[in-house]
Amino acid sequence: MNITLGDIAIIASIIIGYFISIALVTTSFYKSRANTFLSVSLFLISTLALLDLYAPESGFLSFLSFIMMELLIAVTLCTYFLIQIQHEYLKQKWYKWLYAPFICAVIVETILHLDDIFHLYDSLFAEVVFIVKDIGTLLFNIFLIFWSRHLIKKSNTISGDKKRWLLRFNLFMIIIVICWLFSSIEFYTFNSEHITDSIWILVSFLLWWILYYGIFKLQIVVQRDEIHEYLVLKKPDTSSPKKKTNSTTTSKIIPQLYALMEEEEVYKDPLLSRLDLAKRLGTSEGNISQIINQELHKSVIQFVNEYRIEAAKKGLHDPVFHKYSVEAIGMEAGFKSKSAFYSAFKASLGMSPGAYRKLQKMS
């Protein structure tokens, strides 16, 4: 058996796929109902890649390669998307019937593999069954993937960042399904499987992408949304504002600016710009910069980041948020990226957010 570089890449990705699927259900950082279904999907995808690479001709592995696990993958992935967008379809009784095609495929293949009387497995009947299952599975996957995308786009229960992550993941699956469609056309028309090889290479890229962007980064967004939901539901802070207008301040802009920060918390918008502040205050960019610089002796970004750092400090100190990552707390505070959060925090306090959290736990 000649092993190519492509085979090595696929084998490495299969190992990564199994690793991710196990980590999703055993690590507290990732453990969730949605990730349980994603774990099952990745485990099945990795198993299919392994079976295609190994190509068993008999025994239990041969049985596994014929039962159309793709039918189960389609449902678990769809369920993953629906849980992420908190869709009501999950509570409907009819939703469980989506597992029926996979159960039927298992029953049919079990009968064929145990056939010792009528010898249907080696007949035209088995070939017809295979074609029906193959085409039916493809159409079933196409329907569920595109249906999931439609529901994600229509969803108004999740943040924009989370929706973008889910749509990217869904797009990746659409590309794989389209390649699968072309590979089926190639197989039944030319009796070759060149495109099939490209599918597994694409799946390899998918598994590596999911490892970071589709899981870790999405989990950060999910945690940030949970923190935000908690803060929204929490009783408003009745303590006195952090900032007081100096009696010598003559500009009306400064009190209005404090109101924007403390009452509307506009600093939590990671895309907040000097132009946005100027429009809200009815002045020009140059004027807002000049006023903050002359009266507060700091730049606009320094002024905004002070509020973000204070919000982050509260989150890092609050025991309720100890289960969430430092990056998620920084994103909820308004920082656009991990690097921006760490740089601003260290410049202000002389230590990293992680070190600050440890210090607060010890005190």
N, C-alpha and C positions, 0 to 999 in steps of 0.2 A: 504493500500500500504506500503510494507516494504522497507525502504530505507537503503541500505548497504553503507559501507565506499567507495566502488567503485562509487556508485551513487553520493555521496557527492563530491568526487574528480572530477567527470565529470561535475557536476553542477558548481563547482568552476571554472573549466576550461572554461565552456561555458560563464560564466560571464567575465573571462579574455579575451576570444575571442571577445566578444562584445566590451569590453573596448578598446582593441587594435585596432579594426576596426574603432572605432569612433576617437581614438587618431590620427590615421594615416591621417585622412582627416581634422582634426580641429587644429592640432598642427603645428606651422610653422617649427619646427625642422624636422618633418617627412614628411611634405606635399610635394608630388611630383606626377607626372603622374603615375610612376610605382607603388608607394605605394597606389594610389587610386584603382588600380586593385587588389592589395594584400588585401586591406581593404574589397573589395567586396567578395573576396574568403574566407577570415576569417569569415565574417559575415554569409555567406552561410553555411560554415562548422559548425559554432556554432549553426545555426538554424537547420541543419540536426541532430546534436547531441541532441538538445532539443526535436525535433519531435520524434526521436527514443526512447528517455527516456520517453516521455509523451505517445507515441503510440496512437494518436487520431484515433477514428474509424468512425467519421462522422464530417460534417461541413467543414469550410474553412481550418482548420488545416489538416484535412484528405486529402483535395485536394492538399495542399502544399507538403505533404509527398509522393504523387504519381507522381508529375510532373517531377521528375528526375532533381533536382537542381544540381546534380553531373555533368550533361552535361555543365552547365554554369560555375561551379567551374573549370572544366578542361580548358575551354577557357580563363577565367580570369587569372588563374595561368600561362598558356602558354604566354599570353600577358605580364604579369608581367616580366617573364624571357626575352622575346624578347625586351622589353623596356630597361631592365637593360643592355643588350648586344648591344643595338642600332642596331638591325637587320633590314634589308631592307624589310623583309616579311611584316612588319607592314604597309607598304605603298602600298602593293598589293591589288587590288580590291577583289581578291578571298578570302582574309583572313577573310572578314566579313561573308563568308558562313560557317565558323566554328560555328557560333551561330545558324545555321539552325536546327540542331538536337534538341536543347533545345526548340526552337519555335514550332517545330513539336510536341514534347512531350507535351507541354502546350496545343496545339490545340486538340490533341487526348484526353487528360485527361479531358479537358473542355467538349468535346462532351460526354464522358462517364459519367461524373458527372451530366450533364444536361439531360441525357437520360431518358425520360418519355414515349416514344412511343414504341421503340423496345426492351427496357429492356436488352440492351446488357451488362450493367455493371455486372449483376449477371450471365452472360452466359460464355461459354467456350471462346468466343471471347475476353472478358476482360482478361481472364487468359493468353491467347496467347499473347495479347498486353503487359501485364506485363512482361512476360518472355523475349519477344523481346527487350523491353525497358531496362530491367535489364542487359541482356547480351550485348546489343549494347552499353549501357552507360559504362560498364566495359571496353570493347574493345576500346572505344573512349578515355577514360582516360589513358589507357595503352599506346596507340599510342602517345597522346599529351605529356605525361610526359617523355617518352623515346625520343621522337623527340626533346623536349626542351633540354634534357640533351646532345644530340648529337650536337645541335647548340651552346650550352654553351661551350662545349669542343673545338669546332672548332673556336670559337670567338677569334679574336686578337685585339679587340677594347677596352678591359677592362684590368685592372691590375690583377696580379696574386692573390692578396688578395681577390678582389671582385669575381673572378672566383671561388675560393675555397668556399666562403660563399654561392654562388648560387648553386654550385654542392652539398654541404652538405644539403641545403634546398631541392633540387631536389631529393637527395637520400632518405630523410625522406619521401617524397611523394611517391617514388617508393616502399618503405617498406609498406606504408599504402595500396597502390594499390595491392601489392602482397597478403597482408592479406585479402583484399577485394575479391580477386580471390579465395583464399582458403575458405572463408566464403560462397561464392556462390556455390562452389563445395559441401561444407558441407550441405547447405540448400537444394539443389536439389537432393542430394544423400541420406542424412540421415534425412532430414526435421528437423534439429536442428540449433541453432544460437549461439553456444558457442564462435566461433571465432569472430562473430560480436561484442560481448562484448569486446573482446581484441582490436578490431579496435578503439573503442571509448576511451579506456584507452590509446592507442597509440596516438590518436588524442589529448588527454589531454596533454601528454608529448610534442607533437608538438607545441601546443599553448604556453606552458610555455617556450619552447626553443626559439620560434619566438620572444617572448616578449623581450628577452635580446640579444641573439646571432643573430637571424635572422633579427632583425630590428635595435636595437640600435647600435650594433657593425657594422652592414653593413652600416648604415647611416654614421658612423664615417669614414669608408673606402671611401664611396661615396664623402663625403665632402673633404677628403684628396685628392682624385683624381681631384676634381674640383679646389682646391687650386693649385695643381701641374700644371694643364692645364693652369690656369691663369698665373702662374709664367713663364711657358714656352713661352707663347704668348707675355708676357710683354717684353718691350725693355730691353736689358741687361743694368745693372748698369755700368755707365761709370766713376763712382767715383773711387778714388784711393783705392787699396786693404787695407783691415783692418790690415794685418800683413806685416811687412817689415823685411827683413833679416838683422840681426845685422852685422855690419862691421867686428866684431871680429869673426864671425862664419866661421870656416874653412871647415866644412863638406858640401859636395855638396848635401847631402840628404835633408837638411832642405829646400833649395829653391825648390827642386822637390816636396817635401811634401806640401809646400804652394801652388804650382801649382795644385796639385791634389785636394786640398781642395777648392781653390778659383775659379779655371777654370772648373774643372770637377765635383765639388761638391759631391765627393764620400761619404762624411759624411752623405748624405741623405739616404744611404743604411742602414737600421736598422740591417742588418746582417754583416756589415763591421767588420772585425777582424784584429788583429795585423798581422796575416799571409797574409791577403789580401793586406795590405799596403806594407808588406815586398816584396811580389811578384811583385807588381807594381813598386817598387823602386829598384828591383834587388839586394836585400840584405836579411839578415836573420832576424827572429823575434827578437832574442836577440840583434842584432845590432841596429835595429830601436828603440827598447825600450831604449837602452843605450844612443843613440844619443839624443832622445827627452828628456830623463831624465837629461843628463849632460848639454845640450845646452839650453833647454827651461825650465828646472827645474819643470817638470810635467810628469805624466804618459801618456801613449798613449790614454787611455779612457778620461782623463781630457782634453787632447789636442783636440780630436775629438768632445767631448761634448761642448767645447767652441764655435765651429762653429755651432753646432746644436742649442745652446741656443741663439746665435746671430740671427740665421734664425727665431727661434720661436719668439723672441722679435720683429722682423720686422713684422711678421704676426699678432701678438697680438696688435701692434700699428697701423697697417694699417686699416682704416675704411672699406675698401673693404671686409675685412675678419671678420668683426664684426658679420655677420650672421652665421659664422661657429663656431663649438664648439672648446674649448681649446684643447681637446684631438686630434681632427683632425689636428690642426695646429702643435701640437707636433709630430704627426706621419709623417707629410709632412717634418718636419725638420730633421727626421731621427731617432727619438726615437722609440724603439720597443714596449713599453707599456706605459700606462698612469702613472703607479707607477714610472718607470724609469725617465720619463719626469718631473714629479712633484719633485722627489728627487733631480735630478741634477739642476733643475731651482731654487729650494729653497736654495740649498747649495751655488749656485752662487750669487743669488740676495737677499737672505734672506726673500723672500716672494713667495707665490704660483703664478702660471701663471694667475689664475683668478684675484688675487689681483693686479697683475701687469697690467692686461688689464683694470681694473676699474680705476686704478691710471692714466693710459694714457688717458682714456676717460675724466677724470676730468680736466686734464691739458690742 
